[in-house]
Amino acid sequence: MGWRERDYARFDDEERRILYGGAAGSAARAPVPARVTTRTAARGAGAAIALSFALFAAGRFPPGHPLVPALHFRIPAANRATPPRQLALALPALGTVGSGITIDGTASGFEGQSVTLEASIDGGAWRIVDAARIADDGSFRVQARYTTPGVLALRLRYPNGDEARGTVTVRS
């Protein structure tokens, strides 16, 4: 039932005066506020819904679809809010000259960028031993050979500046 069919909507001014009190037509009516429109909010909401739907639909493409690389984008940070982190690199305690180590890791969010493995023997200068490009699934693999006896420090550097460090004692 609409509002026009309700009983109170059918009253004339005299009936309203009798039922609700006051003089019909003699008293000044309260000013009616201007109509507030929300078209700008509705337009903004419509655009947000359309964008959400488009991103949802784009996420439904299978990983090998040709449009997926075109839809991938990154927003670089203007300035880094957190300083680079120092992480522990879990390495074996001992190694022998002629052998080596392989480090398999993941760095999600840095696909296509590189990680570097640097080495320092007995506190000497750091040198790059290996570098690897991070795969599409975030995985990488770097290797180091033990060539000189001593304490070998390894430093794995990630694209965002984080570092993972560890040491191995290399014996002949």
Buried (B, 14 or more C-beta within 10 A) or exposed (E): EEEEEEEEEEBEEEEEBEEEEEEBEEEEEEEEEEEEEEEEEEEEEEEEEEEEEEEEEBEEEEEEEEEEEEEEEEEEEEEEEEEEEEEEBEBEEEBEBEEBBEBEBEBEEBBEEBBBBBBBBEEEEEEEBBEBEBEEEEBBEBEBBBEEBBEBBBBBBBBBEBBBBBEBBBEE
